[in-house]
Amino acid sequence: MRRFLQSIPVAFLVISCALAGCGEKRGITDNVEQGPPLEPTTQWDNGHAAGTRTAAERPEGAGTADQSRAGNWPFRPASIRLHPLTHALRGEDVASIIEARLEFFDRFGDTTKGLALVRFELSSGEDGGGRRLAEWEIDVRGVGASMDHYDDVTRTYLFRLGLEGIESLPDEAHLKVTAIVGEQRMSDGVNLALR
């Protein structure tokens, strides 16, 4: 047993060395041609620059939250959906809160983050054909507000929509969401059981 325990540190050292890549150390970018450093010119919310340059130091034509650059960004939101985890939380007999989870997708169909003005509309009946029960507008165009609603685990934006004050909630209702990203409007909807 003693001999076994003495061999453990040696085995551990050999395995650690192999995993750490002992021997010749090479950097990841040794064979990559280095170009000039990138200069950040994008301005984020509340005037905080993404880098060290101020608006006065920025080259002419490099605007704040430059729409032309945002429009060319390949991973910008191209579509949305209300995630299947969207549901109503019930109190005694009736729903009191809707937990709406919104997903943004880029043009490749992968989830992405988005800065948007988000509008929710709750209507009675399937597919929203009845009367409007409530509406909410949440501004997540700022980085801070966006991060407040973003859930890393599900990669969705979580919005808790209160239903207090709505008289005579129906058994089922339709929740429609519209996200406005720049000039683009994207919509989706889902039917929810409220009772």
KARAQUI-V478664 format. One record per run of one state. SS is the DSSP state (hx for helix, st for strand, lp for the rest). FROM is the first residue (numbers start at 0). TO is the last residue. If there is no record, write none. Layout:
BEGIN
SS:FROM:TO
SS:FROM:TO
END
This chain:
BEGIN
lp:0:0
hx:1:19
lp:20:41
st:42:42
lp:43:43
hx:44:46
lp:47:47
st:48:48
lp:49:53
hx:54:56
lp:57:65
hx:66:71
lp:72:77
st:78:81
lp:82:85
st:86:89
lp:90:93
st:94:104
lp:105:109
st:110:111
lp:112:114
st:115:123
lp:124:124
hx:125:127
lp:128:130
st:131:139
lp:140:141
hx:142:148
st:149:150
lp:151:154
st:155:161
lp:162:170
st:171:180
lp:181:182
st:183:192
lp:193:194
END
